[in-house]
Amino acid sequence: MTRKLRINYYVEHDREALARRTAQYLVEMAAEAVDARGQARIAVSGGSTPKAAFQLLADPHQHFRAAMPWDRLDLYWVDERCVGPDDADSNYRMTREALLSHVPLPPDQVHRMEGELDPEAAAARYESELRNSFRLEGAESPRFDLVSLGMGDDGHTASLFPYTTAIHEMSRLVTANHVPQKDTWRITLTWPVINHASSVFFEIAGEDKAERVRDVFMGPRDPERLPSQLIWPASGILTLFLDKAAAALLPATNGEGCGVLERER
């Protein structure tokens, strides 16, 4: 059976505009989920690119902070490095310093991955956290309202790195992934969980990503080499927010900075 994917991509002039677009999208999608179900469940990624959007969400002088329904938001992580919450490499620490320390998000609505634990134990505990907070039964998968992803210049997303075991994991919700090329362990949501979300988007910036963006979203299918190709939401729609440099090798957008790609498999 052929599966189609529509990729809607939006190109901003620079990283500042990209951060504003992302912050606005996070607010809009959270508000939409609260209107529909009374709660918004969002999973975020780490790294320097989303940090700017988090800082805008936390800024009391920006409209984003007042517009976000913090009291109805549950925040999760897509992946985490196997370090403590105060380590400079921690995705949680970045989010805490850029966002959580400045907004009225109740602590019991913050669901962090415990990177300081043994990787397998941390993955098992986070899977248990998902099962409890989403009230899952049996083989049910959590349905996030929104999953925010980045992409590395090697084509990885979340902590699904090229040629690693996690890209073959389909039965678990969360898995520990050894990444030989970085000589480290990571904890990550599995790609079936990401694809089960109501909405999924990538935020990608920088000219060093341009070739990978083209390869992942326009090139031949090779998820072993380009794990970002595993992201194929069940909704059939994927959203990309890009700066001009990252989008340089995609087809030209329309007058409103929008473009569409279509894939089949």
Secondary structure, DSSP 8 states (H G I E B T S, - for coil): ---EEEEEEEEESSHHHHHHHHHHHHHHHHHHHHHHHS-EEEEE--SHHHHHHHHHHH-TTSHHHHHS-GGGEEEEESEEESS-TTSTT-HHHHHHHHTGGGS---GGGEE---TTS-HHHHHHHHHHHHHHHTT--TT-----SEEEE---TTS-BTTB-TT-GGGG--S-SEEEEEEGGGTEEEEEE-HHHHHTSS-EEEEE-SGGGHHHHHHHHHS---TTT-GGGG---TTSEEEEEEETTTTTTS----TTSEEEEEEE-
